[in-house]
Amino acid sequence: MTHLNKHSMVSKVGESWEISDVENDISVVANGALKNQSLSQIVEKYKESLLGHHVYQKFGNSFPLLCKFIDAKEDLSVQLHPDDLLAKERHNSFGKTEMWYIIQNDDHAELIIGFNKKITKEQFLKHLENGTIESILNRERIQKGDAFYITPGLIHAIGAGTLLAEIQQTSDITYRIYDWNRPDINGQLRELHNELAIDAIDFDADVNEKILNKKQDSDLLVSSPYFSVSVFNTKDQTQRNLSKIDSFVVYMCVEGNTSISIDAKKETFARGETVLIPACVKEVHFQSTSAKVLEIFVP
């Protein structure tokens, strides 16, 4: 996490949950008049003014997105997530649709997205039985600025040497199907969830439709019912008009340094930092220096 200027007393940090309303991992305001108040507290207090009218009507006092940075030093587990219907039935939770934006990567870094050929449920179970799952995984080489949209049921994994931003529904439901047969620090293999996963895998997923390679500044990366994500350079867009967005807006700085101001109140905004803008704010300004920023809201 050193690239993102993250400091921790822990020697190895793989994730930084920037904006979270997940139980037991709720974000706390870092500065300003609301300093030290939790995200759940300010949502309950400010309601539509913070979330936006249509967001509050749908989600009430629950913040609907989880925004994080992930730094993978080794291959992460192969997994998938249930959709809203299955997650509600099994876990009383929302499902998990997510997207990734590649911030930095090693030369040969890759992701696993889906299968490398058409696989049936029966064939998948046979590969599980034979221990040959690796042979059917689709591997995608990556480069800085790539974006990937991960729908429920699509198997995926982040490869070693990858630093990315992840935007997802507020859910912590994951079905792990493979973990490279490696033991944990206690010498035990981590739990797999294949009995749950088998009914959640989307065997008809078209991998090509999920992969986005958007590299132009000021470009929409993902537009879905769950979130809209764009990337822009503050040198080109110093003012962002939010008057037509009936939602909070999250900004994640993924490159460079700038500042952000609302009604003449200015805060520095550097790589690795995340800012939550209430829905009642209709315009923000960025200092005209070169920083790359993700803009996230609920459409």
C-alpha positions in Angstrom: 0.0 0.0 0.0 3.0 2.3 0.0 2.1 3.5 -3.5 -1.1 4.8 -2.1 0.6 6.5 0.9 -1.1 4.1 3.3 0.5 3.7 6.7 -0.2 0.8 9.1 1.2 -0.8 12.2 0.6 -4.1 10.4 3.5 -5.3 8.2 1.3 -6.8 5.5 -1.8 -5.0 4.3 -3.8 -6.3 1.4 -6.9 -4.2 1.4 -7.9 -0.7 2.5 -11.7 -0.3 2.9 -12.2 3.4 2.1 -15.9 3.8 2.3 -17.7 0.9 4.1 -21.0 0.3 5.9 -20.3 -3.4 6.4 -21.0 -4.5 9.9 -18.0 -4.3 12.2 -16.0 -2.5 9.4 -17.9 0.9 9.3 -15.9 3.9 8.1 -15.3 6.9 10.3 -15.1 10.5 9.1 -11.5 11.7 9.2 -11.8 15.4 9.5 -14.2 18.4 9.4 -17.2 19.1 11.5 -18.3 15.4 11.5 -14.9 14.1 12.5 -15.0 10.8 14.3 -18.6 10.1 13.5 -19.3 6.8 11.7 -20.8 6.5 8.2 -23.9 4.8 9.7 -24.3 7.7 12.1 -24.2 10.4 9.5 -26.4 8.4 7.1 -29.1 8.0 9.8 -28.8 11.8 10.6 -28.8 13.3 7.2 -30.7 10.7 5.2 -31.7 12.0 1.7 -29.4 15.0 2.0 -26.4 12.6 2.1 -27.6 9.7 0.1 -29.9 11.3 -2.5 -33.7 10.9 -2.6 -33.9 7.8 -4.8 -31.0 6.1 -3.1 -32.6 6.6 0.4 -36.0 5.4 -0.9 -34.3 2.1 -2.0 -31.7 1.5 0.8 -33.0 3.5 3.8 -30.2 4.1 6.3 -27.9 1.6 4.7 -25.0 2.9 2.5 -25.2 0.8 -0.7 -21.6 0.8 -1.9 -18.2 -0.5 -0.6 -15.1 1.2 -2.1 -11.7 -0.2 -1.4 -8.1 -0.5 -2.7 -6.6 -4.0 -3.0 -2.9 -4.7 -3.2 -2.2 -8.3 -4.2 1.3 -9.5 -3.6 0.4 -13.1 -4.3 -2.4 -14.7 -6.3 -5.7 -14.3 -4.4 -8.3 -17.1 -4.2 -10.6 -18.0 -7.1 -14.1 -17.0 -6.1 -17.5 -15.7 -7.1 -20.4 -13.9 -5.5 -24.2 -14.7 -5.4 -26.8 -12.3 -6.9 -29.3 -10.3 -4.9 -31.9 -13.1 -5.0 -29.7 -15.9 -3.8 -27.9 -13.7 -1.2 -31.2 -12.6 0.2 -32.4 -16.1 0.5 -29.3 -17.6 2.0 -27.7 -14.7 3.9 -30.3 -11.9 4.2 -27.8 -9.8 2.3 -27.4 -8.0 -1.0 -25.5 -9.8 -3.7 -22.2 -8.6 -4.9 -21.7 -6.9 -8.3 -18.3 -5.2 -8.5 -15.8 -3.6 -10.8 -12.0 -3.2 -10.8 -9.8 -0.4 -12.0 -6.1 -1.2 -12.4 -3.9 1.4 -10.7 -0.6 -0.3 -11.1 0.7 -3.7 -12.1 3.8 -5.8 -12.5 4.9 -6.7 -16.1 3.3 -10.1 -16.1 0.4 -9.5 -13.8 -3.0 -11.0 -14.8 -6.5 -11.6 -13.6 -8.7 -14.6 -13.8 -12.1 -13.8 -15.3 -14.4 -16.7 -16.1 -13.5 -20.0 -17.8 -11.3 -20.4 -20.9 -13.9 -22.5 -22.7 -17.5 -23.4 -22.4 -18.0 -25.4 -19.2 -21.1 -27.2 -18.0 -22.0 -27.8 -14.4 -21.1 -31.5 -14.7 -17.7 -30.7 -16.3 -16.9 -28.3 -13.5 -17.7 -30.8 -10.8 -15.4 -33.3 -12.6 -12.5 -30.8 -12.6 -13.1 -30.3 -8.9 -13.0 -34.0 -8.3 -9.8 -34.4 -10.3 -8.1 -31.3 -8.9 -7.7 -29.7 -12.4 -9.5 -26.4 -11.9 -6.5 -24.4 -12.9 -6.7 -25.8 -16.5 -10.1 -24.2 -17.2 -9.5 -20.7 -15.8 -9.4 -17.8 -18.2 -6.4 -15.6 -17.6 -6.3 -11.9 -18.7 -3.1 -9.9 -18.9 -3.6 -6.4 -17.6 -2.2 -2.9 -17.8 -2.7 0.3 -15.9 -6.1 1.9 -16.7 -7.9 -1.3 -17.5 -11.3 -1.8 -16.0 -13.3 -5.0 -15.4 -17.0 -5.5 -14.6 -17.6 -8.5 -12.4 -21.2 -9.7 -12.3 -22.6 -12.2 -9.8 -21.8 -15.8 -10.7 -18.7 -14.9 -12.7 -15.6 -16.6 -11.3 -12.6 -14.3 -10.8 -9.4 -13.8 -9.0 -6.8 -11.0 -8.7 -3.3 -12.1 -9.6 0.0 -11.3 -7.9 1.5 -7.9 -8.6 -1.8 -6.1 -9.0 -2.9 -2.8 -7.3 -6.5 -1.9 -8.0 -9.6 0.1 -6.9 -12.7 -2.0 -6.3 -16.2 -0.6 -6.2 -19.0 -3.0 -5.2 -22.4 -3.5 -3.6 -22.3 -3.4 0.1 -21.9 -7.1 0.7 -19.2 -9.4 2.2 -20.6 -12.6 0.8 -17.9 -14.6 -1.1 -17.8 -18.2 -2.3 -14.2 -19.4 -2.5 -13.8 -22.3 -5.0 -10.0 -22.7 -5.2 -7.1 -21.3 -3.2 -4.1 -22.8 -5.0 -3.8 -25.7 -2.5 -1.7 -23.5 -0.1 -1.8 -23.7 3.7 -2.4 -20.7 6.0 0.0 -19.6 8.7 -1.3 -22.6 10.8 -0.6 -25.1 8.1 -4.3 -25.6 7.3 -6.0 -25.2 4.0 -8.6 -22.4 3.9 -12.3 -23.4 3.7 -13.8 -23.7 0.3 -17.5 -23.1 -0.5 -18.1 -25.3 -3.5 -21.5 -26.6 -2.3 -22.8 -23.1 -2.1 -21.0 -22.0 -5.2 -22.3 -24.6 -7.6 -25.8 -23.1 -7.8 -24.4 -19.6 -8.0 -21.9 -20.0 -10.9 -23.0 -18.4 -14.1 -21.9 -21.1 -16.6 -23.4 -19.0 -19.5 -21.3 -15.8 -18.7 -19.8 -14.3 -21.8 -16.4 -13.2 -20.6 -15.8 -10.9 -23.6 -18.8 -8.8 -22.6 -17.3 -8.3 -19.1 -13.9 -7.0 -20.0 -13.5 -3.2 -20.6 -10.4 -1.5 -21.8 -11.2 2.2 -21.4 -8.1 4.4 -21.3 -9.5 7.8 -22.4 -9.7 10.5 -19.7 -13.2 11.7 -18.8 -14.7 8.4 -19.9 -17.4 6.3 -18.5 -16.0 3.0 -17.4 -19.1 1.2 -16.0 -22.8 2.1 -15.9 -25.0 -0.5 -14.1 -28.1 -0.4 -11.9 -25.7 -0.6 -8.9 -23.1 2.0 -9.7 -21.8 4.4 -12.3 -18.0 4.8 -12.4 -16.0 7.3 -14.6 -12.4 8.3 -14.7 -11.1 11.8 -15.4 -8.0 14.0 -15.2 -8.4 17.1 -13.0 -6.2 19.1 -15.4 -8.9 18.8 -18.0 -11.9 19.0 -15.7 -11.5 21.4 -12.8 -15.3 21.7 -12.2 -17.8 18.9 -11.8 -21.5 19.7 -12.0 -23.4 17.3 -9.8 -26.8 19.0 -10.1 -28.4 16.2 -12.2 -27.1 13.4 -10.0 -29.6 12.3 -7.3 -27.0 10.4 -5.3 -24.0 10.9 -3.1 -20.7 10.9 -5.1 -17.5 9.2 -4.1 -14.1 10.4 -5.5 -11.1 8.1 -5.3 -7.7 9.6 -6.3 -5.8 6.9 -8.1 -2.9 9.0 -9.5 -1.2 12.4 -8.7 -2.2 15.1 -6.2 -4.8 17.9 -6.3 -7.3 19.6 -4.0 -11.0 19.6 -3.9 -13.2 22.5 -2.9 -16.9 23.0 -2.1 -18.3 26.5 -1.4 -14.8 27.8 -0.9 -13.9 25.1 1.6 -10.8 23.3 0.3 -9.2 20.0 1.2 -6.0 18.5 -0.2 -6.7 15.3 -2.2 -3.8 13.0 -3.0 -3.3 9.5 -4.4 -4.8 6.9 -2.2 -7.4 9.2 -0.6 -11.2 8.9 -0.9 -13.8 11.6 -0.5 -17.5 11.2 0.1 -19.6 14.1 -1.3 -23.2 14.4 0.0 -26.1 14.4 -2.5 -27.0 18.0 -1.5 -23.8 19.3 -3.0 -24.3 20.4 -6.6 -20.8 21.4 -7.7 -17.2 20.6 -6.8 -14.0 22.1 -8.0 -10.6 20.6 -8.4 -7.3 22.4 -8.5 -6.0 22.4 -12.1 -3.1 20.0 -11.5 -2.8 16.6 -13.1 -4.5 14.0 -10.9 -6.6 11.0 -12.1 -9.8 10.5 -10.2 -12.6 7.9 -10.2 -16.1 9.3 -9.8 -18.7 6.9 -8.4 -22.4 7.3 -7.7 -25.6 5.3 -7.8 -27.6 6.1 -11.0 
